[in-house]
Amino acid sequence: MRPLSLIGLLSPAFVFANSEGVKQSATDLFSIGGVPISNSILTTWIIAALIIIGVRLAVGTPKLIPGKGQAVVEGMAQGLRDALEPIVGKKMIGKTFPLLCGFFVFILLMNWSGLLPGVGTIKFSHEGHWLDAIRPANSDLNTTLALSVLSFVAWTYFVLRYAGFSVLIFDLFGNKANKKEVGLLMWVLLIPIFFAVGGIEVVSISFRLLSLSFRLFGNVFGGENLIHALSDKNTLGAFATYVVPALAGMLEVLVGVIQAFVFTLLSAVYIGLICNHEGGHDDEHAH
């Protein structure tokens, strides 16, 4: 691996971006036990390590009277919890919050990883081409697809564990009409309609894997390539080459927050649609 320069290592990625942009597929750097490790996986490991180290340094040993670092972390977590609780419900927020909070923090930092020093600027030579040694993790469709699979598996677990298979089947295919209000004949006629709607809902649920992954991938990958395109000196000139990408980088900070929250919010909505039944058996025991 040959770094371009010390400045390229220490400067924000948009300073040394180029019009070639981010390649659609990740580049394999090495392998462990025959398993190839790509530049996006390497970024994922680095960010995950930074999250663990950062939280440990900020919080340390949790205390009853929190210090400044612990207060900041708890305040941010509480704010996110307050935003998600009405969606998943009081009985489910304690069970789902570790996962949802992990989604938000992990995806947020992955979205911002393209703006970090060294990401997209540390390169190595391979067959006459300069390739990124570290690339934004969520600009790789494999990463966003893995997050979507994890969200789908978690949804399946929470629904089956806390709502039950019968509730899931009724929510998808059951006749929700009130027999006393619509009459017996109309209630019977509505059965095939609700069953057909359930089939459409099953297709919609299966497509969540694609919608969650492609939405996140498209925004991050597009944003990275936009910054690279705006860094073309032939298009913008020397001065604008640094100013315009920097402004685009600030926009990407906002987009990173929005996309992280959208992914987390949708994961919460999917769980809450079936598990958040106010006045249920668990809620009665909670009072």
ZIZIUR-V999769 format. One record per helix or strand of 3 or more residues. SS is the DSSP state (a for helix, b for strand). FROM is the first residue (numbers start at 1). TO is the last residue. If there is no record, write none. Layout:
# ZIZIUR-V999769
ss:SS from:FROM to:TO
ss:SS from:FROM to:TO
This chain:
# ZIZIUR-V999769
ss:a from:6 to:10
ss:a from:13 to:16
ss:b from:28 to:32
ss:b from:35 to:38
ss:a from:39 to:59
ss:a from:68 to:88
ss:a from:90 to:115
ss:b from:123 to:126
ss:b from:129 to:132
ss:a from:137 to:139
ss:a from:141 to:163
ss:a from:165 to:173
ss:a from:179 to:182
ss:a from:184 to:206
ss:a from:208 to:230
ss:a from:233 to:236
ss:a from:238 to:275
ss:a from:281 to:286
